[in-house]
Amino acid sequence: MTGVLAGFALIGAIIAVGYLLGRTGVLGEGAGTVLSRLAFFVGAPALLYVTLAGAEVGTLVDARSLVSYGTSVAMILVYVLVARFLMRRPAGETVIGGLSAGYVNAGNLGIPIAVYALGGAEAAAPTMIFQLVILAPASFVVLDLLERRGQGRRLRNALAPLVNPLLLASAAGVVSAVVQWQPPEIVLAPIQTLGGLAVPAMLLAFGISLRGSPLPGRSPVRAQLALVVVLKSVVQPALAWGVGAAVGLEGPALLAAVVIAALPTAQNVFTYAVRYDRGVVLARESVLVTTLLSVPVVLLAAAILA
């Protein structure tokens, strides 16, 4: 239980600092956007490479990991179908909403919870890698194409997603992991240091964005927010429990699958929304509400299945 609370306390403290920075205006009016872009173009690519380059490839295809991947993809697909074809929402916002519904905070919240509540960071690592290697790059391809739609130069627009810094960092990290090679320390050390920027910058930018924003549920995206919250905070952990039990998971493995699925929307989604200027309000409110709701959900899962 202490690991769960410690993870949430860590995130809350940094977000609170960001909110205070926004309230005081110490960093200027554009600070949130600058921090988000810093995370997207510098910190996150470096963190991606370091994380993926040191990953154990064999852990990515066990039953517990596959349950995690499947539930995330299922939530994204359900959201996209409902938001796009029933709610008639714009394509770019729908991509961000889909990520909000299925992209879990497996990094800066999932890792400390995994260490203290599940016995080791390896429980969160496969989900984080899957999201960074598959979900995020696939979303960037769609968002990059939408961003350049109608600008002409079709070949250049089609190739634009391939030079996305997060996609390039993911590819480089996967190659390093597969061939079991890492750059020399004199090269790796600066990359690791820059990677340390990613999570604090994301959380500070999120905290700054809360200044002056309406309470969740009072904005024009309340219907989409309700859909995200139901899928992320209720359906995904319940689905992980049911599917995990059906495929034979039990004990710590089942607990890990449910807890990872119950994690809230990752701050990364807000960073992506700011970068592409799509679904920013929806991403911000999804992160905030699902983070608050995930506290009782994760504690309940840990109490029942531990």
Long-range contacts (C-beta under 8 A, 24 or more apart in sequence): 1-117, 1-299, 1-302, 1-303, 2-116, 3-112, 3-113, 3-114, 3-115, 3-116, 3-117, 3-118, 4-113, 4-116, 4-117, 4-295, 4-298, 4-299, 4-302, 6-112, 6-116, 7-108, 7-109, 7-110, 7-112, 7-113, 7-116, 8-109, 8-291, 8-295, 10-108, 10-109, 10-112, 11-105, 11-108, 11-109, 11-203, 11-267, 11-291, 14-200, 14-203, 14-204, 14-207, 15-203, 15-204, 15-206, 15-207, 15-210, 16-207, 17-204, 17-207, 18-203, 18-204, 18-205, 18-206, 18-207, 18-208, 18-210, 19-207, 19-208, 19-210, 19-211, 20-207, 21-204, 21-207, 21-208, 22-207, 22-208, 22-209, 22-210, 22-211, 23-211, 27-208, 31-205, 31-208, 32-205, 32-208, 32-209, 32-274, 33-205, 33-274, 35-201, 35-202, 35-204, 35-205, 35-208, 36-201, 36-202, 36-205, 36-270, 36-271, 36-274, 36-275, 37-274, 37-275, 38-197, 38-201, 39-197, 39-198, 39-201, 39-202, 39-205, 39-271, 40-165, 40-166, 40-271, 40-272, 40-274, 40-275, 41-165, 42-194, 42-197, 43-194, 43-195, 43-196, 43-197, 43-198, 43-199, 43-201, 43-202, 44-165, 44-166, 44-169, 44-198, 44-202, 44-268, 44-271, 45-165, 45-166, 45-168, 45-169, 46-169, 46-191, 46-192, 46-193, 46-194, 46-195, 46-197, 46-198, 47-195, 47-196, 47-198, 47-199, 48-132, 48-166, 48-169, 48-170, 48-173, 48-195, 49-169, 49-172, 49-173, 49-176, 49-191, 49-195, 50-173, 50-188, 50-191, 50-192, 50-195, 51-125, 51-128, 51-129, 51-132, 51-173, 51-195, 52-129, 52-132, 52-133, 52-169, 52-170, 52-172, 52-173, 52-174, 52-176, 52-177, 53-172, 53-173, 53-176, 53-177, 53-182, 54-177, 54-182, 55-125, 55-129, 55-173, 55-177, 56-122, 56-125, 57-177, 57-178, 59-122, 59-125, 59-126, 60-126, 60-129, 60-130, 62-126, 63-244, 63-247, 63-248, 63-249, 63-253, 64-123, 64-126, 64-244, 64-249, 64-253, 64-254, 64-256, 64-257, 65-126, 65-127, 65-130, 67-240, 67-243, 67-244, 67-247, 67-249, 67-257, 68-126, 68-127, 68-130, 68-240, 68-257, 68-260, 68-261, 69-127, 69-130, 69-134, 70-243, 71-102, 71-236, 71-239, 71-240, 71-243, 71-261, 72-102, 72-103, 72-104, 72-127, 72-130, 72-131, 72-135, 72-236, 72-261, 73-102, 73-135, 74-102, 74-236, 74-239, 75-101, 75-102, 75-231, 75-232, 75-235, 75-236, 76-101, 76-102, 76-103, 76-135, 78-231, 78-235, 79-227, 79-228, 79-231, 82-227, 83-224, 83-227, 87-223, 87-224, 87-227, 89-224, 90-278, 91-142, 91-146, 92-143, 92-146, 92-147, 92-276, 92-278, 92-279, 93-224, 93-278, 93-279, 93-282, 94-279, 95-139, 95-142, 95-143, 95-146, 95-278, 95-279, 96-269, 96-272, 96-273, 96-276, 96-278, 96-279, 96-280, 96-282, 96-283, 97-224, 97-227, 97-228, 97-279, 97-282, 97-286, 98-139, 99-135, 99-139, 99-265, 99-269, 99-272, 99-283, 100-228, 100-232, 100-265, 100-269, 100-279, 100-282, 100-283, 100-286, 100-287, 100-290, 101-227, 101-228, 101-231, 101-232, 101-236, 101-265, 101-286, 102-135, 102-231, 102-232, 102-236, 103-131, 103-135, 103-136, 103-265, 103-266, 103-268, 103-269, 104-131, 104-232, 104-236, 104-260, 104-261, 104-263, 104-264, 104-265, 104-266, 105-263, 105-264, 105-265, 105-266, 105-267, 105-291, 106-131, 106-260, 106-263, 106-266, 107-199, 107-266, 107-268, 108-199, 108-203, 108-267, 109-263, 109-264, 109-266, 109-291, 110-260, 110-263, 113-259, 113-263, 113-298, 114-256, 114-259, 114-260, 117-259, 117-298, 117-302, 117-306, 118-252, 118-255, 118-256, 118-259, 119-252, 123-256, 123-259, 123-260, 124-260, 127-260, 131-266, 131-268, 132-166, 132-170, 133-170, 133-174, 136-166, 136-170, 136-268, 136-272, 137-161, 137-164, 137-166, 137-167, 137-170, 139-272, 140-164, 140-166, 140-167, 140-272, 141-167, 143-272, 143-276, 143-278, 146-276, 146-278, 147-276, 199-267, 202-267, 202-268, 202-270, 202-271, 203-267, 205-270, 205-271, 205-274, 206-267, 206-270, 206-284, 206-287, 209-270, 209-274, 209-280, 209-284, 210-284, 210-288, 213-281, 213-284, 216-285, 216-288, 216-289, 217-285, 217-289, 219-281, 219-285, 220-281, 221-279, 221-281, 221-282, 221-285, 224-282, 225-282, 225-285, 225-286, 225-289, 228-265, 228-282, 228-286, 228-290, 229-286, 229-289, 229-290, 229-293, 232-264, 232-265, 232-286, 232-290, 233-262, 233-264, 233-289, 233-290, 233-293, 233-294, 233-297, 234-297, 236-261, 236-262, 237-261, 237-262, 237-297, 237-301, 241-301, 254-305, 255-301, 255-302, 255-305, 255-306, 258-301, 258-305, 259-298, 259-301, 259-302, 262-294, 262-297, 262-298, 262-301, 263-294, 263-298, 264-290, 264-291, 264-293, 264-294, 265-290, 265-291
